[in-house]
Amino acid sequence: MKKFFATLILALGLGFGTQLIAQPPDPGGGGGGPSCFPPPCIPIDGGLSLLLVAGVAYGGKKVYDMNKGKEQ
């Protein structure tokens, strides 16, 4: 019975998924200049570079710990 309800909810979610829009459509106008298309310009690099550095540091620590364990 649980499988039936899960399948039903999944089917309804996929069927009506296009109707579940969180925001109204953009009215247009405004926005950035010619180098920024489509508006609005959203800077992505701010936290992305820090996240990349943190990932490299975490991966390096994992590799270091793995190699340290093999030596002993």
C-alpha positions as CSV (number, residue, x, y, z in Angstrom):
1,M,0.0,0.0,0.0
2,K,2.9,2.4,0.8
3,K,4.4,1.6,-2.6
4,F,1.1,2.5,-4.3
5,F,0.9,5.9,-2.5
6,A,4.6,6.6,-3.2
7,T,4.0,5.9,-6.9
8,L,0.8,8.0,-6.9
9,I,2.6,11.0,-5.3
10,L,5.5,10.6,-7.8
11,A,3.2,10.5,-10.8
12,L,1.2,13.6,-9.6
13,G,4.4,15.4,-8.8
14,L,5.7,14.8,-12.3
15,G,2.4,15.6,-13.9
16,F,1.8,18.9,-12.2
17,G,5.5,19.9,-11.8
18,T,5.2,22.5,-14.5
19,Q,2.4,24.3,-12.6
20,L,4.5,24.6,-9.4
21,I,6.4,27.8,-10.3
22,A,7.8,29.6,-7.2
23,Q,8.0,33.1,-8.8
24,P,6.0,35.0,-11.4
25,P,7.7,35.5,-14.8
26,D,10.2,38.3,-15.2
27,P,8.5,41.5,-16.5
28,G,11.6,42.4,-18.5
29,G,13.4,45.6,-18.8
30,G,16.1,46.9,-16.5
31,G,19.2,44.8,-15.8
32,G,22.8,45.2,-16.8
33,G,24.5,46.5,-19.9
34,P,25.4,44.8,-23.2
35,S,28.0,42.5,-21.6
36,C,25.4,41.1,-19.3
37,F,22.9,39.0,-21.2
38,P,20.4,37.8,-20.1
39,P,19.8,40.1,-17.2
40,P,20.2,40.2,-14.2
41,C,24.0,39.8,-13.8
42,I,24.8,37.5,-10.9
43,P,28.4,37.2,-9.7
44,I,29.2,33.5,-9.1
45,D,33.0,33.7,-8.4
46,G,32.7,35.2,-4.9
47,G,32.3,32.0,-2.9
48,L,33.1,29.5,-5.6
49,S,36.9,30.1,-5.5
50,L,36.9,29.7,-1.7
51,L,34.8,26.5,-2.0
52,L,37.3,25.2,-4.6
53,V,40.3,25.9,-2.3
54,A,38.6,24.3,0.6
55,G,37.9,21.2,-1.5
56,V,41.5,20.9,-2.7
57,A,42.7,21.3,0.9
58,Y,40.3,18.6,2.2
59,G,41.3,16.2,-0.6
60,G,45.0,16.8,0.1
61,K,44.5,16.1,3.8
62,K,42.7,12.9,3.0
63,V,45.4,11.7,0.6
64,Y,48.1,12.7,3.2
65,D,46.3,10.7,5.9
66,M,45.9,7.7,3.6
67,N,49.6,7.7,2.7
68,K,50.6,8.2,6.3
69,G,48.7,5.1,7.4
70,K,50.4,2.9,4.7
71,E,53.9,3.9,5.9
72,Q,53.3,2.7,9.5
